[in-house]
Amino acid sequence: MISIVSVLALGACGGSGESADSGSVESLADSSGGRAAAPEMAAQDEDAAAPEQAVEKASIISTGSVSLRAKDVAKIRSRVQHITDRYSGQVTQQETSDSDDDGPSHARMVLRIPSKSFDAAMADLEETATLVDSSTTTTDVTTEVVDTEVRVKNARTSIERIRTLLSRADAIGDVIAIESELARREADLDSLLAQQAALEDQTSLSTITVSIDRAGPGGSSGDGPGFLAGLSAGWDALGASARVLAVAFGAILPWTPVVLLLIAPVWLLRRRKAAVASATVPAPAPATATGPAEE
């Protein structure tokens, strides 16, 4: 029979780590006849061997960023989607900015690509359009992954021991104390499992952020300004001016007959007044030539 003193000691030392937990469980197991000693040592042997088995595979978190520029943002965005599908990835976020009728001017896509295809996917994305910038970051989390795996295994072993003690408890006080300790350790295990799942997601899938901007009038933004760029800009400006003039002419043209109807009477009246004025003015007398006085 488990003594109430031993059970309360187990709950008191629950927050002091796995070493304190092992001591409490051993004392309780001894009070039950020493039947938990063998599983205790076997579990310790398995925990000691766990790190050696886990470090066989490195755990790396890879992230990348690619900045592109192209005349047709929608077309490049479609190419990025095809590359993602080719490597069995997925687009988790997508943002598009439309500025005018020429299509989107900017797009941002967040990709999740299997880590084994990270380098190949980065190389393909860099070749889809004019590359502006590219960067990658890798973080080795092998130690953190191994530590989490060991802690999860220890937590599960500890919970099994507590459940064994709970099945042997007779006094109501023992049952209450053991159930409280069991609930706390199960909550700790749930937290460790959440951390383990997050690490698994980050190491199995790499994150790549792709930014696409529309190129300027000169075409590829990688070329510096020059004669051809200036000539292209000039043609674009001339075309824009011609469109503005055409719009203005089209707006004025329907008003032309109305303006002519208003101006025609005024023009005829002024022409008639000018004709009348020229008819009433007397013609100037011819000048008389005077010669030298006769003597």
PyMOL commands that set and color helices and strands:
alter all, ss='L'
color gray80, all
select helices_A, chain A and resi 4-12+14-16+18-31+37-54+73-86+115-126+142-168+172-204+227-280
alter helices_A, ss='H'
color red, helices_A
select strands_A, chain A and resi 60-70+90-100+103-114+130-140+205-214
alter strands_A, ss='S'
color yellow, strands_A
deselect
rebuild
show_as cartoon
